[in-house]
């Protein structure tokens, strides 16, 4: 299987993860012009599952190091399977709430708040419970502290925007959903990390999964749990009328493909995050990937114009948010 043996390459791939995690929400925005997010989410989940198989039979099955995808899948211990499945279930619950938040509050608000909170809490979780060499704790947690300040600034900017926004009630509900999503999302990564042997991807311990196998099991957890979670939000939506399954099958192929593309983009970022975790450490790879709020805020601010008409104070706060996020992520990179 493909293994990362260079810390520099690991950091580069972490940046790719950040770009992927911060950009998949654009597919929801595109589909959302004619498609409810609950329907988009089915295509997104299908995209993740299909991508997990494609990456498993390609990068997960080439090279002379490590175990190939199928042999590895056959030897994974039940405890590791359960851990990765739970990670998928927890992630899916959090991500459905994040998708709802995006539909209500926009990319520039939902992502920095929800995913940023997940970054802060998740770094603590992975640092203390994932195992392996996680890097310099002083630099890691100083970087996290700066990101916390960046989140506060984003929240203030969002509140100031909401005072002049006609849909402020939806925005407030979106903020609440983003906070709940962030708390849940902070826990999923450690479950998946525990399913892998982070100290030795080349010769992983018996019963432990390679990153590609762990990602596939994780994707299965997402797909199976979606029949419960997404059915609930279709019947009891956070906004608007209930959505019928028959509507999903009436959608255009192009609309379905946008959702599948979103799953592919997110899936690429996620599997790369798992692959580099052995070299960079789980907490560092997770934290760098979760720099995605900076990317999504960029999309929401400059491409989707979600803060159009806001005053100079709002834009000053957003600028400071970007600066602190970048400095905080830089400290995390330097931690190992």
C-alpha positions as a Markdown table, in Angstrom:
| # | Residue | x | y | z |
|---|---|---|---|---|
| 1 | Unk | 0.0 | 0.0 | 0.0 |
| 2 | Unk | 1.0 | 3.6 | -0.4 |
| 3 | Unk | 2.8 | 4.8 | 2.8 |
| 4 | Unk | 4.1 | 8.3 | 3.6 |
| 5 | Unk | 7.7 | 8.2 | 4.9 |
| 6 | Unk | 8.5 | 11.9 | 4.8 |
| 7 | Unk | 7.3 | 14.5 | 7.3 |
| 8 | Unk | 7.5 | 17.1 | 4.6 |
| 9 | Unk | 5.2 | 15.1 | 2.3 |
| 10 | Unk | 3.0 | 14.4 | 5.3 |
| 11 | Unk | 2.5 | 18.1 | 5.9 |
| 12 | Unk | 1.8 | 18.7 | 2.1 |
| 13 | Unk | -0.9 | 16.0 | 2.2 |
| 14 | Unk | -2.3 | 17.6 | 5.4 |
| 15 | Unk | -2.7 | 20.8 | 3.4 |
| 16 | Unk | -4.5 | 18.8 | 0.7 |
| 17 | Unk | -6.8 | 17.4 | 3.4 |
| 18 | Unk | -7.5 | 20.9 | 4.6 |
| 19 | Unk | -8.4 | 22.1 | 1.1 |
| 20 | Unk | -10.7 | 19.1 | 0.6 |
| 21 | Unk | -12.4 | 19.3 | 4.0 |
| 22 | Unk | -12.9 | 23.1 | 3.5 |
| 23 | Unk | -14.2 | 22.8 | -0.1 |
| 24 | Unk | -16.7 | 19.9 | -0.2 |
| 25 | Unk | -19.4 | 22.3 | 1.2 |
| 26 | Unk | -19.3 | 24.1 | -2.1 |
| 27 | Unk | -21.0 | 21.1 | -3.7 |
| 28 | Unk | -23.8 | 21.5 | -1.2 |
| 29 | Unk | -24.2 | 25.1 | -2.0 |
| 30 | Unk | -24.3 | 24.3 | -5.7 |
| 31 | Unk | -26.9 | 21.5 | -5.3 |
| 32 | Unk | -28.8 | 23.6 | -2.8 |
| 33 | Unk | -30.0 | 25.9 | -5.6 |
| 34 | Unk | -32.5 | 23.2 | -6.6 |
| 35 | Unk | -32.0 | 20.5 | -4.0 |
| 36 | Unk | -32.7 | 20.2 | -0.3 |
| 37 | Unk | -29.6 | 19.4 | 1.8 |
| 38 | Unk | -31.3 | 16.2 | 3.1 |
| 39 | Unk | -31.4 | 14.9 | -0.5 |
| 40 | Unk | -27.9 | 16.1 | -1.3 |
| 41 | Unk | -26.6 | 14.3 | 1.8 |
| 42 | Unk | -27.6 | 10.9 | 0.4 |
| 43 | Unk | -25.5 | 11.4 | -2.7 |
| 44 | Unk | -22.7 | 12.7 | -0.5 |
| 45 | Unk | -22.7 | 9.6 | 1.7 |
| 46 | Unk | -22.8 | 7.3 | -1.3 |
| 47 | Unk | -19.8 | 9.2 | -2.8 |
| 48 | Unk | -17.8 | 8.6 | 0.4 |
| 49 | Unk | -18.6 | 4.8 | 0.4 |
| 50 | Unk | -17.7 | 4.4 | -3.3 |
| 51 | Unk | -14.5 | 6.4 | -2.9 |
| 52 | Unk | -13.4 | 4.3 | 0.0 |
| 53 | Unk | -13.6 | 1.2 | -2.2 |
| 54 | Unk | -11.8 | 2.9 | -5.1 |
| 55 | Unk | -8.9 | 4.1 | -2.9 |
| 56 | Unk | -8.7 | 0.8 | -1.2 |
| 57 | Unk | -8.2 | -1.1 | -4.4 |
| 58 | Unk | -5.8 | 1.4 | -5.8 |
| 59 | Unk | -3.5 | 3.2 | -3.3 |
| 60 | Unk | -4.4 | 0.7 | -0.6 |
| 61 | Unk | -3.3 | -2.3 | -2.7 |
| 62 | Unk | 0.0 | -1.1 | -4.4 |
| 63 | Unk | 3.6 | -1.1 | -3.2 |
| 64 | Unk | 5.6 | -3.7 | -1.2 |
| 65 | Unk | 5.0 | -2.2 | 2.3 |
| 66 | Unk | 2.1 | -2.8 | 4.6 |
| 67 | Unk | -0.8 | -5.2 | 4.0 |
| 68 | Unk | -3.0 | -4.9 | 0.9 |
| 69 | Unk | -6.6 | -3.8 | 1.2 |
| 70 | Unk | -8.4 | -7.1 | 1.0 |
| 71 | Unk | -6.0 | -9.2 | 3.1 |
| 72 | Unk | -6.0 | -6.5 | 5.7 |
| 73 | Unk | -9.7 | -6.3 | 5.8 |
| 74 | Unk | -9.9 | -10.0 | 6.4 |
| 75 | Unk | -7.6 | -9.9 | 9.4 |
| 76 | Unk | -8.9 | -6.8 | 11.3 |
| 77 | Unk | -10.0 | -7.7 | 14.9 |
| 78 | Unk | -13.6 | -7.1 | 15.9 |
| 79 | Unk | -12.6 | -4.5 | 18.4 |
| 80 | Unk | -10.9 | -2.4 | 15.6 |
| 81 | Unk | -13.8 | -2.9 | 13.3 |
| 82 | Unk | -16.2 | -1.7 | 16.0 |
| 83 | Unk | -14.0 | 1.3 | 16.8 |
| 84 | Unk | -13.9 | 2.4 | 13.1 |
| 85 | Unk | -17.7 | 1.8 | 12.7 |
| 86 | Unk | -18.4 | 3.9 | 15.8 |
| 87 | Unk | -16.2 | 6.6 | 14.4 |
| 88 | Unk | -18.3 | 6.6 | 11.2 |
| 89 | Unk | -21.6 | 6.7 | 13.1 |
| 90 | Unk | -20.5 | 9.6 | 15.3 |
| 91 | Unk | -19.1 | 11.5 | 12.4 |
| 92 | Unk | -22.3 | 11.1 | 10.4 |
| 93 | Unk | -24.5 | 12.4 | 13.2 |
| 94 | Unk | -22.2 | 15.5 | 13.5 |
| 95 | Unk | -21.9 | 16.1 | 9.8 |
| 96 | Unk | -25.7 | 16.0 | 9.2 |
| 97 | Unk | -26.0 | 18.7 | 11.7 |
| 98 | Unk | -23.2 | 20.6 | 10.0 |
| 99 | Unk | -25.0 | 20.3 | 6.7 |
| 100 | Unk | -28.1 | 21.7 | 8.3 |
| 101 | Unk | -26.1 | 24.5 | 9.7 |
| 102 | Unk | -24.6 | 25.3 | 6.3 |
| 103 | Unk | -28.1 | 25.5 | 4.8 |
| 104 | Unk | -29.3 | 27.8 | 7.5 |
| 105 | Unk | -26.3 | 30.0 | 8.3 |
| 106 | Unk | -24.0 | 29.7 | 5.3 |
| 107 | Unk | -20.5 | 28.3 | 4.8 |
| 108 | Unk | -18.6 | 31.3 | 6.3 |
| 109 | Unk | -20.4 | 30.8 | 9.6 |
| 110 | Unk | -21.2 | 27.1 | 10.0 |
| 111 | Unk | -17.7 | 25.8 | 9.1 |
| 112 | Unk | -15.5 | 28.0 | 11.2 |
| 113 | Unk | -17.7 | 27.5 | 14.2 |
| 114 | Unk | -18.6 | 23.8 | 13.9 |
| 115 | Unk | -15.4 | 22.4 | 12.4 |
| 116 | Unk | -13.2 | 24.9 | 14.4 |
| 117 | Unk | -14.8 | 23.8 | 17.6 |
| 118 | Unk | -14.2 | 20.2 | 16.5 |
| 119 | Unk | -10.5 | 21.0 | 15.9 |
| 120 | Unk | -10.0 | 22.4 | 19.4 |
| 121 | Unk | -11.7 | 19.6 | 21.2 |
| 122 | Unk | -10.5 | 16.9 | 18.8 |
| 123 | Unk | -6.8 | 17.8 | 19.2 |
| 124 | Unk | -7.1 | 17.3 | 23.0 |
| 125 | Unk | -8.9 | 14.0 | 22.4 |
| 126 | Unk | -6.4 | 12.6 | 19.8 |
| 127 | Unk | -3.4 | 13.9 | 21.8 |
| 128 | Unk | -4.3 | 12.1 | 25.0 |
| 129 | Unk | -6.1 | 9.0 | 23.7 |
| 130 | Unk | -4.9 | 8.2 | 20.2 |
| 131 | Unk | -1.4 | 7.1 | 21.2 |
| 132 | Unk | 1.9 | 7.5 | 19.2 |
| 133 | Unk | 4.3 | 10.4 | 19.1 |
| 134 | Unk | 2.1 | 13.5 | 18.8 |
| 135 | Unk | 4.7 | 16.2 | 18.9 |
| 136 | Unk | 5.6 | 19.2 | 21.1 |
| 137 | Unk | 2.6 | 19.8 | 23.4 |
| 138 | Unk | 3.5 | 23.5 | 24.0 |
| 139 | Unk | 3.4 | 24.4 | 20.3 |
| 140 | Unk | 0.3 | 22.2 | 19.6 |
| 141 | Unk | -1.8 | 23.8 | 22.4 |
| 142 | Unk | -0.5 | 27.3 | 21.8 |
| 143 | Unk | -1.6 | 26.9 | 18.2 |
| 144 | Unk | -5.0 | 25.6 | 19.4 |
| 145 | Unk | -5.3 | 28.6 | 21.7 |
| 146 | Unk | -4.9 | 31.0 | 18.8 |
| 147 | Unk | -7.5 | 29.1 | 16.8 |
| 148 | Unk | -9.9 | 29.4 | 19.7 |
| 149 | Unk | -9.5 | 33.2 | 19.6 |
| 150 | Unk | -10.1 | 33.1 | 15.8 |
| 151 | Unk | -13.3 | 31.2 | 16.4 |
| 152 | Unk | -14.5 | 33.8 | 18.9 |
| 153 | Unk | -13.8 | 36.6 | 16.4 |
| 154 | Unk | -15.7 | 34.6 | 13.7 |
| 155 | Unk | -18.6 | 34.3 | 16.2 |
| 156 | Unk | -18.6 | 38.0 | 16.9 |
| 157 | Unk | -18.5 | 38.8 | 13.1 |
| 158 | Unk | -21.4 | 36.4 | 12.5 |
| 159 | Unk | -23.5 | 38.1 | 15.3 |
| 160 | Unk | -22.9 | 41.5 | 13.9 |
| 161 | Unk | -23.9 | 40.2 | 10.4 |
| 162 | Unk | -27.0 | 38.7 | 11.9 |
| 163 | Unk | -28.2 | 42.0 | 13.3 |
| 164 | Unk | -28.7 | 43.3 | 9.7 |
| 165 | Unk | -29.8 | 40.0 | 8.2 |
| 166 | Unk | -33.5 | 39.3 | 7.5 |
| 167 | Unk | -32.9 | 35.6 | 8.1 |
| 168 | Unk | -31.3 | 36.1 | 11.5 |
| 169 | Unk | -33.5 | 33.6 | 13.2 |
| 170 | Unk | -32.3 | 30.9 | 10.8 |
| 171 | Unk | -28.8 | 32.1 | 11.4 |
| 172 | Unk | -29.1 | 31.6 | 15.1 |
| 173 | Unk | -30.5 | 28.1 | 14.7 |
| 174 | Unk | -27.6 | 27.4 | 12.3 |
| 175 | Unk | -25.1 | 28.5 | 14.9 |
| 176 | Unk | -26.6 | 26.3 | 17.6 |
| 177 | Unk | -26.5 | 23.3 | 15.2 |
| 178 | Unk | -22.9 | 24.1 | 14.3 |
| 179 | Unk | -21.9 | 24.1 | 18.0 |
| 180 | Unk | -23.6 | 20.7 | 18.6 |
| 181 | Unk | -22.0 | 19.4 | 15.4 |
| 182 | Unk | -18.5 | 20.5 | 16.5 |
| 183 | Unk | -18.8 | 18.8 | 19.9 |
| 184 | Unk | -19.8 | 15.5 | 18.3 |
| 185 | Unk | -17.2 | 15.8 | 15.4 |
| 186 | Unk | -14.4 | 16.3 | 17.9 |
| 187 | Unk | -14.7 | 12.7 | 19.0 |
| 188 | Unk | -14.9 | 10.6 | 15.8 |
| 189 | Unk | -11.2 | 10.8 | 14.8 |
| 190 | Unk | -9.9 | 9.2 | 17.9 |
| 191 | Unk | -12.2 | 6.1 | 17.3 |
| 192 | Unk | -10.7 | 5.6 | 13.9 |
| 193 | Unk | -7.1 | 6.2 | 15.1 |
| 194 | Unk | -7.5 | 3.5 | 17.7 |
| 195 | Unk | -8.4 | 1.0 | 15.0 |
| 196 | Unk | -5.0 | 1.6 | 13.3 |
| 197 | Unk | -1.4 | 0.9 | 14.4 |
| 198 | Unk | -0.1 | 4.5 | 14.2 |
| 199 | Unk | 3.4 | 3.5 | 15.1 |
| 200 | Unk | 4.0 | 1.2 | 12.2 |
| 201 | Unk | 2.0 | 1.3 | 8.9 |
| 202 | Unk | 4.7 | -0.7 | 7.1 |
| 203 | Unk | 4.2 | -3.7 | 9.4 |
| 204 | Unk | 1.0 | -3.0 | 11.4 |
| 205 | Unk | 0.2 | -5.2 | 14.4 |
| 206 | Unk | -2.1 | -8.2 | 13.8 |
| 207 | Unk | -5.7 | -7.2 | 14.2 |
| 208 | Unk | -5.1 | -3.5 | 13.5 |
| 209 | Unk | -6.3 | -1.9 | 10.3 |
| 210 | Unk | -4.3 | 0.0 | 7.7 |
| 211 | Unk | -5.5 | 3.5 | 7.0 |
| 212 | Unk | -7.3 | 2.4 | 3.8 |
| 213 | Unk | -9.1 | -0.4 | 5.6 |
| 214 | Unk | -10.0 | 1.8 | 8.5 |
| 215 | Unk | -11.4 | 4.4 | 6.1 |
| 216 | Unk | -13.6 | 1.8 | 4.4 |
| 217 | Unk | -15.0 | 0.5 | 7.7 |
| 218 | Unk | -15.5 | 4.1 | 8.8 |
| 219 | Unk | -17.4 | 4.8 | 5.5 |
| 220 | Unk | -19.6 | 1.7 | 6.1 |
| 221 | Unk | -20.5 | 3.2 | 9.5 |
| 222 | Unk | -21.5 | 6.5 | 7.8 |
| 223 | Unk | -23.6 | 4.7 | 5.2 |
| 224 | Unk | -25.5 | 2.4 | 7.5 |
| 225 | Unk | -26.2 | 5.1 | 10.1 |
| 226 | Unk | -27.5 | 7.4 | 7.4 |
| 227 | Unk | -30.7 | 5.3 | 7.1 |
| 228 | Unk | -31.5 | 6.4 | 10.6 |
| 229 | Unk | -30.1 | 9.9 | 10.9 |
| 230 | Unk | -31.0 | 11.2 | 7.5 |
| 231 | Unk | -34.5 | 9.6 | 7.6 |
| 232 | Unk | -35.1 | 11.5 | 10.9 |
| 233 | Unk | -34.1 | 14.9 | 9.5 |
| 234 | Unk | -36.1 | 14.2 | 6.3 |
| 235 | Unk | -39.2 | 13.5 | 8.4 |
| 236 | Unk | -38.5 | 16.2 | 11.0 |
| 237 | Unk | -36.4 | 18.9 | 9.2 |
| 238 | Unk | -34.8 | 21.8 | 11.0 |
| 239 | Unk | -36.4 | 24.1 | 8.5 |
| 240 | Unk | -39.0 | 23.7 | 5.8 |
| 241 | Unk | -41.4 | 20.9 | 5.0 |
| 242 | Unk | -40.7 | 17.2 | 5.4 |
| 243 | Unk | -38.9 | 15.6 | 2.5 |
| 244 | Unk | -40.1 | 12.3 | 0.8 |
| 245 | Unk | -37.8 | 9.6 | -0.5 |
| 246 | Unk | -39.7 | 9.7 | -3.8 |
| 247 | Unk | -38.3 | 13.2 | -4.4 |
| 248 | Unk | -34.8 | 11.9 | -4.3 |
| 249 | Unk | -35.4 | 9.5 | -7.3 |
| 250 | Unk | -36.9 | 12.4 | -9.3 |
| 251 | Unk | -33.6 | 14.4 | -9.2 |
| 252 | Unk | -31.5 | 15.0 | -12.2 |
| 253 | Unk | -28.4 | 12.9 | -12.7 |
| 254 | Unk | -26.3 | 16.0 | -12.8 |
| 255 | Unk | -27.6 | 17.0 | -9.3 |
| 256 | Unk | -26.9 | 13.6 | -7.9 |
| 257 | Unk | -23.3 | 13.7 | -9.3 |
| 258 | Unk | -22.7 | 17.0 | -7.5 |
| 259 | Unk | -23.4 | 15.3 | -4.2 |
| 260 | Unk | -21.3 | 12.3 | -5.1 |
| 261 | Unk | -18.4 | 14.6 | -6.0 |
| 262 | Unk | -18.8 | 16.2 | -2.6 |
| 263 | Unk | -18.3 | 12.8 | -1.0 |
| 264 | Unk | -15.3 | 12.1 | -3.2 |
| 265 | Unk | -13.7 | 15.4 | -2.2 |
| 266 | Unk | -14.3 | 14.9 | 1.5 |
| 267 | Unk | -13.2 | 11.2 | 1.2 |
| 268 | Unk | -9.9 | 12.1 | -0.4 |
| 269 | Unk | -9.1 | 14.6 | 2.4 |
| 270 | Unk | -10.1 | 12.0 | 5.1 |
| 271 | Unk | -8.1 | 9.1 | 3.8 |
| 272 | Unk | -5.0 | 11.3 | 3.3 |
| 273 | Unk | -5.4 | 12.4 | 6.9 |
| 274 | Unk | -5.3 | 8.8 | 8.1 |
| 275 | Unk | -2.4 | 7.9 | 5.8 |
| 276 | Unk | -0.2 | 10.8 | 7.1 |
| 277 | Unk | -1.2 | 10.2 | 10.8 |
| 278 | Unk | 1.5 | 7.6 | 11.2 |
| 279 | Unk | 4.3 | 10.1 | 10.2 |
| 280 | Unk | 2.8 | 13.4 | 11.5 |
| 281 | Unk | 1.0 | 12.1 | 14.5 |
| 282 | Unk | -2.8 | 11.8 | 14.8 |
| 283 | Unk | -3.3 | 15.1 | 16.7 |
| 284 | Unk | -1.2 | 17.1 | 14.1 |
| 285 | Unk | -2.7 | 15.5 | 11.0 |
| 286 | Unk | -6.2 | 16.1 | 12.5 |
| 287 | Unk | -5.5 | 19.7 | 13.5 |
| 288 | Unk | -4.0 | 20.6 | 10.1 |
| 289 | Unk | -6.9 | 19.0 | 8.3 |
| 290 | Unk | -9.3 | 20.9 | 10.5 |
| 291 | Unk | -7.8 | 24.1 | 9.3 |
| 292 | Unk | -10.6 | 23.7 | 6.8 |
| 293 | Unk | -12.7 | 26.5 | 8.4 |
| 294 | Unk | -10.2 | 29.0 | 7.0 |
| 295 | Unk | -10.8 | 27.5 | 3.5 |
| 296 | Unk | -14.6 | 27.4 | 3.8 |
| 297 | Unk | -14.7 | 30.9 | 5.2 |
| 298 | Unk | -12.7 | 32.0 | 2.1 |
| 299 | Unk | -15.3 | 30.4 | -0.1 |
| 300 | Unk | -18.2 | 31.8 | 1.8 |
| 301 | Unk | -16.7 | 35.3 | 2.0 |
| 302 | Unk | -15.3 | 35.8 | -1.5 |
| 303 | Unk | -17.1 | 33.4 | -3.8 |
| 304 | Unk | -20.6 | 33.1 | -2.3 |
| 305 | Unk | -20.6 | 36.6 | -0.9 |
| 306 | Unk | -22.3 | 35.6 | 2.4 |
| 307 | Unk | -21.1 | 38.7 | 4.2 |
| 308 | Unk | -22.1 | 41.1 | 1.4 |
| 309 | Unk | -23.2 | 44.5 | 2.8 |
| 310 | Unk | -21.5 | 44.0 | 6.2 |
| 311 | Unk | -19.7 | 47.0 | 7.8 |
| 312 | Unk | -15.9 | 47.5 | 8.1 |
| 313 | Unk | -15.9 | 46.1 | 11.7 |
| 314 | Unk | -17.1 | 42.7 | 10.4 |
| 315 | Unk | -14.5 | 42.5 | 7.7 |
| 316 | Unk | -11.8 | 43.5 | 10.2 |
| 317 | Unk | -12.8 | 40.7 | 12.5 |
| 318 | Unk | -12.8 | 38.2 | 9.6 |
| 319 | Unk | -9.3 | 39.4 | 8.6 |
| 320 | Unk | -8.0 | 38.8 | 12.2 |
| 321 | Unk | -9.7 | 35.4 | 12.1 |
| 322 | Unk | -7.7 | 34.4 | 9.0 |
| 323 | Unk | -4.4 | 35.7 | 10.5 |
| 324 | Unk | -4.8 | 33.9 | 13.8 |
| 325 | Unk | -5.9 | 30.7 | 12.1 |
| 326 | Unk | -2.8 | 30.7 | 9.9 |
| 327 | Unk | -0.4 | 31.5 | 12.8 |
| 328 | Unk | -2.1 | 28.8 | 14.9 |
| 329 | Unk | -1.8 | 26.2 | 12.2 |
| 330 | Unk | 1.8 | 27.2 | 11.6 |
| 331 | Unk | 2.6 | 26.4 | 15.3 |
| 332 | Unk | 1.0 | 23.0 | 15.0 |
| 333 | Unk | 3.1 | 22.3 | 11.9 |
| 334 | Unk | 6.2 | 23.2 | 13.8 |
| 335 | Unk | 5.2 | 20.9 | 16.8 |
| 336 | Unk | 6.9 | 17.9 | 15.3 |
